[in-house]
C-alpha cells in the first residue's frame, strides 16, 4: 500500500480524522486527539498501536521496530513501503483503531467500535 492508500483507509474507519502535527507527520486520530496511526513518522515510516501480546513478535520482523517515544504504549514503526501485505496491514490498522477506541469513555465510544 502507498502512503495515500494507507491514509484513505485510515479515514474510512469510524470517527477517524487526519491532522498535520510536529512538522510533516500525518496523524490519524479519533475522539479529537486519540492517535491510532502516524504516517511520515520521523521521516518516512508508518507507526501504529498493536496488542501488547503481539508487540515483541512484530518488532522481530524485518522492517518493523519499536516506535521511538511510543514503544512503551506498544506502538511499532514500519519502513515504507510497509513490510506487510495489504490485507495484513489493513487488519493491523483496524486493530490499532479498535485498541484506541476501546480506551475511550463509554459516551465517546458509542458508534466507534468495529465488529
Phi and psi in radians as a Rosetta constraint file:
Dihedral C 1 N 2 CA 2 C 2 CIRCULARHARMONIC -1.482 0.35
Dihedral N 2 CA 2 C 2 N 3 CIRCULARHARMONIC 2.954 0.35
Dihedral C 2 N 3 CA 3 C 3 CIRCULARHARMONIC -1.043 0.35
Dihedral N 3 CA 3 C 3 N 4 CIRCULARHARMONIC -0.706 0.35
Dihedral C 3 N 4 CA 4 C 4 CIRCULARHARMONIC -1.185 0.35
Dihedral N 4 CA 4 C 4 N 5 CIRCULARHARMONIC -0.636 0.35
Dihedral C 4 N 5 CA 5 C 5 CIRCULARHARMONIC -1.174 0.35
Dihedral N 5 CA 5 C 5 N 6 CIRCULARHARMONIC -0.674 0.35
Dihedral C 5 N 6 CA 6 C 6 CIRCULARHARMONIC -1.113 0.35
Dihedral N 6 CA 6 C 6 N 7 CIRCULARHARMONIC -0.785 0.35
Dihedral C 6 N 7 CA 7 C 7 CIRCULARHARMONIC -1.068 0.35
Dihedral N 7 CA 7 C 7 N 8 CIRCULARHARMONIC -0.788 0.35
Dihedral C 7 N 8 CA 8 C 8 CIRCULARHARMONIC -1.080 0.35
Dihedral N 8 CA 8 C 8 N 9 CIRCULARHARMONIC -0.705 0.35
Dihedral C 8 N 9 CA 9 C 9 CIRCULARHARMONIC -1.135 0.35
Dihedral N 9 CA 9 C 9 N 10 CIRCULARHARMONIC -0.808 0.35
Dihedral C 9 N 10 CA 10 C 10 CIRCULARHARMONIC -1.029 0.35
Dihedral N 10 CA 10 C 10 N 11 CIRCULARHARMONIC -0.688 0.35
Dihedral C 10 N 11 CA 11 C 11 CIRCULARHARMONIC -1.256 0.35
Dihedral N 11 CA 11 C 11 N 12 CIRCULARHARMONIC -0.264 0.35
Dihedral C 11 N 12 CA 12 C 12 CIRCULARHARMONIC -1.412 0.35
Dihedral N 12 CA 12 C 12 N 13 CIRCULARHARMONIC -0.260 0.35
Dihedral C 12 N 13 CA 13 C 13 CIRCULARHARMONIC -1.266 0.35
Dihedral N 13 CA 13 C 13 N 14 CIRCULARHARMONIC 2.544 0.35
Dihedral C 13 N 14 CA 14 C 14 CIRCULARHARMONIC -0.964 0.35
Dihedral N 14 CA 14 C 14 N 15 CIRCULARHARMONIC 2.216 0.35
Dihedral C 14 N 15 CA 15 C 15 CIRCULARHARMONIC 1.307 0.35
Dihedral N 15 CA 15 C 15 N 16 CIRCULARHARMONIC 0.108 0.35
Dihedral C 15 N 16 CA 16 C 16 CIRCULARHARMONIC -1.344 0.35
Dihedral N 16 CA 16 C 16 N 17 CIRCULARHARMONIC 2.535 0.35
Dihedral C 16 N 17 CA 17 C 17 CIRCULARHARMONIC -2.469 0.35
Dihedral N 17 CA 17 C 17 N 18 CIRCULARHARMONIC 2.809 0.35
Dihedral C 17 N 18 CA 18 C 18 CIRCULARHARMONIC -2.078 0.35
Dihedral N 18 CA 18 C 18 N 19 CIRCULARHARMONIC 2.398 0.35
Dihedral C 18 N 19 CA 19 C 19 CIRCULARHARMONIC -2.364 0.35
Dihedral N 19 CA 19 C 19 N 20 CIRCULARHARMONIC 2.693 0.35
Dihedral C 19 N 20 CA 20 C 20 CIRCULARHARMONIC -1.690 0.35
Dihedral N 20 CA 20 C 20 N 21 CIRCULARHARMONIC 2.164 0.35
Dihedral C 20 N 21 CA 21 C 21 CIRCULARHARMONIC -2.360 0.35
Dihedral N 21 CA 21 C 21 N 22 CIRCULARHARMONIC 2.736 0.35
Dihedral C 21 N 22 CA 22 C 22 CIRCULARHARMONIC 0.900 0.35
Dihedral N 22 CA 22 C 22 N 23 CIRCULARHARMONIC 0.829 0.35
Dihedral C 22 N 23 CA 23 C 23 CIRCULARHARMONIC 1.644 0.35
Dihedral N 23 CA 23 C 23 N 24 CIRCULARHARMONIC -1.783 0.35
Dihedral C 23 N 24 CA 24 C 24 CIRCULARHARMONIC -2.031 0.35
Dihedral N 24 CA 24 C 24 N 25 CIRCULARHARMONIC 0.339 0.35
Dihedral C 24 N 25 CA 25 C 25 CIRCULARHARMONIC -1.401 0.35
Dihedral N 25 CA 25 C 25 N 26 CIRCULARHARMONIC 2.165 0.35
Dihedral C 25 N 26 CA 26 C 26 CIRCULARHARMONIC -1.568 0.35
Dihedral N 26 CA 26 C 26 N 27 CIRCULARHARMONIC 1.881 0.35
Dihedral C 26 N 27 CA 27 C 27 CIRCULARHARMONIC -1.783 0.35
Dihedral N 27 CA 27 C 27 N 28 CIRCULARHARMONIC 2.237 0.35
Dihedral C 27 N 28 CA 28 C 28 CIRCULARHARMONIC -1.869 0.35
Dihedral N 28 CA 28 C 28 N 29 CIRCULARHARMONIC 2.220 0.35
Dihedral C 28 N 29 CA 29 C 29 CIRCULARHARMONIC -2.498 0.35
Dihedral N 29 CA 29 C 29 N 30 CIRCULARHARMONIC 2.938 0.35
Dihedral C 29 N 30 CA 30 C 30 CIRCULARHARMONIC -2.226 0.35
Dihedral N 30 CA 30 C 30 N 31 CIRCULARHARMONIC 2.802 0.35
Dihedral C 30 N 31 CA 31 C 31 CIRCULARHARMONIC 0.945 0.35
Dihedral N 31 CA 31 C 31 N 32 CIRCULARHARMONIC 0.669 0.35
Dihedral C 31 N 32 CA 32 C 32 CIRCULARHARMONIC 1.551 0.35
Dihedral N 32 CA 32 C 32 N 33 CIRCULARHARMONIC -0.965 0.35
Dihedral C 32 N 33 CA 33 C 33 CIRCULARHARMONIC -2.510 0.35
Dihedral N 33 CA 33 C 33 N 34 CIRCULARHARMONIC 0.286 0.35
Dihedral C 33 N 34 CA 34 C 34 CIRCULARHARMONIC -1.671 0.35
Dihedral N 34 CA 34 C 34 N 35 CIRCULARHARMONIC 1.777 0.35
Dihedral C 34 N 35 CA 35 C 35 CIRCULARHARMONIC -1.222 0.35
Dihedral N 35 CA 35 C 35 N 36 CIRCULARHARMONIC 2.467 0.35
Dihedral C 35 N 36 CA 36 C 36 CIRCULARHARMONIC -2.214 0.35
Dihedral N 36 CA 36 C 36 N 37 CIRCULARHARMONIC -0.212 0.35
Dihedral C 36 N 37 CA 37 C 37 CIRCULARHARMONIC -2.783 0.35
Dihedral N 37 CA 37 C 37 N 38 CIRCULARHARMONIC 2.618 0.35
Dihedral C 37 N 38 CA 38 C 38 CIRCULARHARMONIC -2.375 0.35
Dihedral N 38 CA 38 C 38 N 39 CIRCULARHARMONIC 2.134 0.35
Dihedral C 38 N 39 CA 39 C 39 CIRCULARHARMONIC -1.697 0.35
Dihedral N 39 CA 39 C 39 N 40 CIRCULARHARMONIC 2.630 0.35
Dihedral C 39 N 40 CA 40 C 40 CIRCULARHARMONIC 1.068 0.35
Dihedral N 40 CA 40 C 40 N 41 CIRCULARHARMONIC 0.589 0.35
Dihedral C 40 N 41 CA 41 C 41 CIRCULARHARMONIC -1.226 0.35
Dihedral N 41 CA 41 C 41 N 42 CIRCULARHARMONIC 2.086 0.35
Dihedral C 41 N 42 CA 42 C 42 CIRCULARHARMONIC 0.906 0.35
Dihedral N 42 CA 42 C 42 N 43 CIRCULARHARMONIC 0.772 0.35
Dihedral C 42 N 43 CA 43 C 43 CIRCULARHARMONIC 2.143 0.35
Dihedral N 43 CA 43 C 43 N 44 CIRCULARHARMONIC -1.572 0.35
Dihedral C 43 N 44 CA 44 C 44 CIRCULARHARMONIC -2.435 0.35
Dihedral N 44 CA 44 C 44 N 45 CIRCULARHARMONIC 0.393 0.35
Dihedral C 44 N 45 CA 45 C 45 CIRCULARHARMONIC -1.681 0.35
Dihedral N 45 CA 45 C 45 N 46 CIRCULARHARMONIC 3.082 0.35
Dihedral C 45 N 46 CA 46 C 46 CIRCULARHARMONIC -2.137 0.35
Dihedral N 46 CA 46 C 46 N 47 CIRCULARHARMONIC 2.239 0.35
Dihedral C 46 N 47 CA 47 C 47 CIRCULARHARMONIC -2.129 0.35
Dihedral N 47 CA 47 C 47 N 48 CIRCULARHARMONIC 2.503 0.35
Dihedral C 47 N 48 CA 48 C 48 CIRCULARHARMONIC -2.804 0.35
Dihedral N 48 CA 48 C 48 N 49 CIRCULARHARMONIC 2.893 0.35
Dihedral C 48 N 49 CA 49 C 49 CIRCULARHARMONIC -1.448 0.35
Dihedral N 49 CA 49 C 49 N 50 CIRCULARHARMONIC 2.511 0.35
Dihedral C 49 N 50 CA 50 C 50 CIRCULARHARMONIC -2.234 0.35
Dihedral N 50 CA 50 C 50 N 51 CIRCULARHARMONIC 2.864 0.35
Dihedral C 50 N 51 CA 51 C 51 CIRCULARHARMONIC -1.039 0.35
Dihedral N 51 CA 51 C 51 N 52 CIRCULARHARMONIC 2.493 0.35
Dihedral C 51 N 52 CA 52 C 52 CIRCULARHARMONIC -1.000 0.35
Dihedral N 52 CA 52 C 52 N 53 CIRCULARHARMONIC -0.688 0.35
Dihedral C 52 N 53 CA 53 C 53 CIRCULARHARMONIC -1.319 0.35
Dihedral N 53 CA 53 C 53 N 54 CIRCULARHARMONIC -0.200 0.35
Dihedral C 53 N 54 CA 54 C 54 CIRCULARHARMONIC -1.762 0.35
Dihedral N 54 CA 54 C 54 N 55 CIRCULARHARMONIC -0.181 0.35
Dihedral C 54 N 55 CA 55 C 55 CIRCULARHARMONIC -0.969 0.35
Dihedral N 55 CA 55 C 55 N 56 CIRCULARHARMONIC -0.937 0.35
Dihedral C 55 N 56 CA 56 C 56 CIRCULARHARMONIC -1.139 0.35
Dihedral N 56 CA 56 C 56 N 57 CIRCULARHARMONIC -0.638 0.35
Dihedral C 56 N 57 CA 57 C 57 CIRCULARHARMONIC -1.152 0.35
Dihedral N 57 CA 57 C 57 N 58 CIRCULARHARMONIC -0.638 0.35
Dihedral C 57 N 58 CA 58 C 58 CIRCULARHARMONIC -1.198 0.35
Dihedral N 58 CA 58 C 58 N 59 CIRCULARHARMONIC -0.770 0.35
Dihedral C 58 N 59 CA 59 C 59 CIRCULARHARMONIC -1.282 0.35
Dihedral N 59 CA 59 C 59 N 60 CIRCULARHARMONIC -0.157 0.35
Dihedral C 59 N 60 CA 60 C 60 CIRCULARHARMONIC -1.390 0.35
Dihedral N 60 CA 60 C 60 N 61 CIRCULARHARMONIC -0.233 0.35
Dihedral C 60 N 61 CA 61 C 61 CIRCULARHARMONIC -1.426 0.35
Dihedral N 61 CA 61 C 61 N 62 CIRCULARHARMONIC 2.561 0.35
Dihedral C 61 N 62 CA 62 C 62 CIRCULARHARMONIC -1.084 0.35
Dihedral N 62 CA 62 C 62 N 63 CIRCULARHARMONIC 2.395 0.35
Dihedral C 62 N 63 CA 63 C 63 CIRCULARHARMONIC 1.463 0.35
Dihedral N 63 CA 63 C 63 N 64 CIRCULARHARMONIC 0.039 0.35
Dihedral C 63 N 64 CA 64 C 64 CIRCULARHARMONIC -2.196 0.35
Dihedral N 64 CA 64 C 64 N 65 CIRCULARHARMONIC 2.324 0.35
Dihedral C 64 N 65 CA 65 C 65 CIRCULARHARMONIC -2.504 0.35
Dihedral N 65 CA 65 C 65 N 66 CIRCULARHARMONIC 2.880 0.35
Dihedral C 65 N 66 CA 66 C 66 CIRCULARHARMONIC -1.066 0.35
Dihedral N 66 CA 66 C 66 N 67 CIRCULARHARMONIC 2.435 0.35
Dihedral C 66 N 67 CA 67 C 67 CIRCULARHARMONIC -1.317 0.35
Dihedral N 67 CA 67 C 67 N 68 CIRCULARHARMONIC 2.164 0.35
Dihedral C 67 N 68 CA 68 C 68 CIRCULARHARMONIC -0.968 0.35
Dihedral N 68 CA 68 C 68 N 69 CIRCULARHARMONIC 2.425 0.35
Dihedral C 68 N 69 CA 69 C 69 CIRCULARHARMONIC 1.272 0.35
Dihedral N 69 CA 69 C 69 N 70 CIRCULARHARMONIC -0.317 0.35
Dihedral C 69 N 70 CA 70 C 70 CIRCULARHARMONIC -2.101 0.35
Dihedral N 70 CA 70 C 70 N 71 CIRCULARHARMONIC -0.037 0.35
Dihedral C 70 N 71 CA 71 C 71 CIRCULARHARMONIC -1.079 0.35
Dihedral N 71 CA 71 C 71 N 72 CIRCULARHARMONIC -0.577 0.35
Dihedral C 71 N 72 CA 72 C 72 CIRCULARHARMONIC -1.124 0.35
Dihedral N 72 CA 72 C 72 N 73 CIRCULARHARMONIC -0.361 0.35
Dihedral C 72 N 73 CA 73 C 73 CIRCULARHARMONIC -1.722 0.35
Dihedral N 73 CA 73 C 73 N 74 CIRCULARHARMONIC 0.277 0.35
Dihedral C 73 N 74 CA 74 C 74 CIRCULARHARMONIC 1.140 0.35
Dihedral N 74 CA 74 C 74 N 75 CIRCULARHARMONIC 0.825 0.35
Dihedral C 74 N 75 CA 75 C 75 CIRCULARHARMONIC -1.791 0.35
Dihedral N 75 CA 75 C 75 N 76 CIRCULARHARMONIC 2.518 0.35
Dihedral C 75 N 76 CA 76 C 76 CIRCULARHARMONIC -2.102 0.35
Dihedral N 76 CA 76 C 76 N 77 CIRCULARHARMONIC 2.759 0.35
Dihedral C 76 N 77 CA 77 C 77 CIRCULARHARMONIC -2.084 0.35
Dihedral N 77 CA 77 C 77 N 78 CIRCULARHARMONIC 2.341 0.35
Dihedral C 77 N 78 CA 78 C 78 CIRCULARHARMONIC -1.946 0.35
Dihedral N 78 CA 78 C 78 N 79 CIRCULARHARMONIC 2.461 0.35
Dihedral C 78 N 79 CA 79 C 79 CIRCULARHARMONIC -1.271 0.35
Dihedral N 79 CA 79 C 79 N 80 CIRCULARHARMONIC 2.794 0.35
Dihedral C 79 N 80 CA 80 C 80 CIRCULARHARMONIC -1.865 0.35
Dihedral N 80 CA 80 C 80 N 81 CIRCULARHARMONIC 2.403 0.35
Dihedral C 80 N 81 CA 81 C 81 CIRCULARHARMONIC -1.197 0.35
Dihedral N 81 CA 81 C 81 N 82 CIRCULARHARMONIC 2.634 0.35
Dihedral C 81 N 82 CA 82 C 82 CIRCULARHARMONIC -1.039 0.35
Dihedral N 82 CA 82 C 82 N 83 CIRCULARHARMONIC 2.434 0.35
Dihedral C 82 N 83 CA 83 C 83 CIRCULARHARMONIC -1.424 0.35
Dihedral N 83 CA 83 C 83 N 84 CIRCULARHARMONIC 0.426 0.35
Dihedral C 83 N 84 CA 84 C 84 CIRCULARHARMONIC -2.122 0.35
Dihedral N 84 CA 84 C 84 N 85 CIRCULARHARMONIC 2.681 0.35
Dihedral C 84 N 85 CA 85 C 85 CIRCULARHARMONIC -1.202 0.35
Dihedral N 85 CA 85 C 85 N 86 CIRCULARHARMONIC 2.826 0.35
Dihedral C 85 N 86 CA 86 C 86 CIRCULARHARMONIC -1.015 0.35
Dihedral N 86 CA 86 C 86 N 87 CIRCULARHARMONIC -0.793 0.35
Dihedral C 86 N 87 CA 87 C 87 CIRCULARHARMONIC -1.135 0.35
Dihedral N 87 CA 87 C 87 N 88 CIRCULARHARMONIC -0.743 0.35
Dihedral C 87 N 88 CA 88 C 88 CIRCULARHARMONIC -1.122 0.35
Dihedral N 88 CA 88 C 88 N 89 CIRCULARHARMONIC -0.704 0.35
Dihedral C 88 N 89 CA 89 C 89 CIRCULARHARMONIC -1.162 0.35
Dihedral N 89 CA 89 C 89 N 90 CIRCULARHARMONIC -0.754 0.35
Dihedral C 89 N 90 CA 90 C 90 CIRCULARHARMONIC -1.047 0.35
Dihedral N 90 CA 90 C 90 N 91 CIRCULARHARMONIC -0.752 0.35
Dihedral C 90 N 91 CA 91 C 91 CIRCULARHARMONIC -1.116 0.35
Dihedral N 91 CA 91 C 91 N 92 CIRCULARHARMONIC -0.707 0.35
Dihedral C 91 N 92 CA 92 C 92 CIRCULARHARMONIC -1.168 0.35
Dihedral N 92 CA 92 C 92 N 93 CIRCULARHARMONIC -0.715 0.35
Dihedral C 92 N 93 CA 93 C 93 CIRCULARHARMONIC -1.189 0.35
Dihedral N 93 CA 93 C 93 N 94 CIRCULARHARMONIC -0.670 0.35
Dihedral C 93 N 94 CA 94 C 94 CIRCULARHARMONIC -1.097 0.35
Dihedral N 94 CA 94 C 94 N 95 CIRCULARHARMONIC -0.746 0.35
Dihedral C 94 N 95 CA 95 C 95 CIRCULARHARMONIC -1.147 0.35
Dihedral N 95 CA 95 C 95 N 96 CIRCULARHARMONIC -0.685 0.35
Dihedral C 95 N 96 CA 96 C 96 CIRCULARHARMONIC -1.033 0.35
Dihedral N 96 CA 96 C 96 N 97 CIRCULARHARMONIC -0.789 0.35
Dihedral C 96 N 97 CA 97 C 97 CIRCULARHARMONIC -1.024 0.35
Dihedral N 97 CA 97 C 97 N 98 CIRCULARHARMONIC -0.808 0.35
Dihedral C 97 N 98 CA 98 C 98 CIRCULARHARMONIC -1.096 0.35
Dihedral N 98 CA 98 C 98 N 99 CIRCULARHARMONIC -0.719 0.35
Dihedral C 98 N 99 CA 99 C 99 CIRCULARHARMONIC -1.074 0.35
Dihedral N 99 CA 99 C 99 N 100 CIRCULARHARMONIC -0.709 0.35
Dihedral C 99 N 100 CA 100 C 100 CIRCULARHARMONIC -1.246 0.35
Dihedral N 100 CA 100 C 100 N 101 CIRCULARHARMONIC -0.775 0.35
Dihedral C 100 N 101 CA 101 C 101 CIRCULARHARMONIC -1.087 0.35
Dihedral N 101 CA 101 C 101 N 102 CIRCULARHARMONIC -0.665 0.35
Dihedral C 101 N 102 CA 102 C 102 CIRCULARHARMONIC -1.084 0.35
Dihedral N 102 CA 102 C 102 N 103 CIRCULARHARMONIC -0.425 0.35
Dihedral C 102 N 103 CA 103 C 103 CIRCULARHARMONIC -1.514 0.35
Dihedral N 103 CA 103 C 103 N 104 CIRCULARHARMONIC -0.130 0.35
Dihedral C 103 N 104 CA 104 C 104 CIRCULARHARMONIC -1.291 0.35
Dihedral N 104 CA 104 C 104 N 105 CIRCULARHARMONIC 2.712 0.35
Dihedral C 104 N 105 CA 105 C 105 CIRCULARHARMONIC -1.056 0.35
Dihedral N 105 CA 105 C 105 N 106 CIRCULARHARMONIC 2.673 0.35
Dihedral C 105 N 106 CA 106 C 106 CIRCULARHARMONIC -0.954 0.35
Dihedral N 106 CA 106 C 106 N 107 CIRCULARHARMONIC -0.689 0.35
Dihedral C 106 N 107 CA 107 C 107 CIRCULARHARMONIC -1.179 0.35
Dihedral N 107 CA 107 C 107 N 108 CIRCULARHARMONIC -0.421 0.35
Dihedral C 107 N 108 CA 108 C 108 CIRCULARHARMONIC -1.559 0.35
Dihedral N 108 CA 108 C 108 N 109 CIRCULARHARMONIC -0.379 0.35
Dihedral C 108 N 109 CA 109 C 109 CIRCULARHARMONIC -1.305 0.35
Dihedral N 109 CA 109 C 109 N 110 CIRCULARHARMONIC -0.445 0.35
Dihedral C 109 N 110 CA 110 C 110 CIRCULARHARMONIC -0.881 0.35
Dihedral N 110 CA 110 C 110 N 111 CIRCULARHARMONIC 2.138 0.35
Dihedral C 110 N 111 CA 111 C 111 CIRCULARHARMONIC 1.449 0.35
Dihedral N 111 CA 111 C 111 N 112 CIRCULARHARMONIC -0.032 0.35
Dihedral C 111 N 112 CA 112 C 112 CIRCULARHARMONIC -1.770 0.35
Dihedral N 112 CA 112 C 112 N 113 CIRCULARHARMONIC -0.427 0.35
Dihedral C 112 N 113 CA 113 C 113 CIRCULARHARMONIC -1.266 0.35
Dihedral N 113 CA 113 C 113 N 114 CIRCULARHARMONIC 2.426 0.35
Dihedral C 113 N 114 CA 114 C 114 CIRCULARHARMONIC -1.626 0.35
Dihedral N 114 CA 114 C 114 N 115 CIRCULARHARMONIC 2.729 0.35
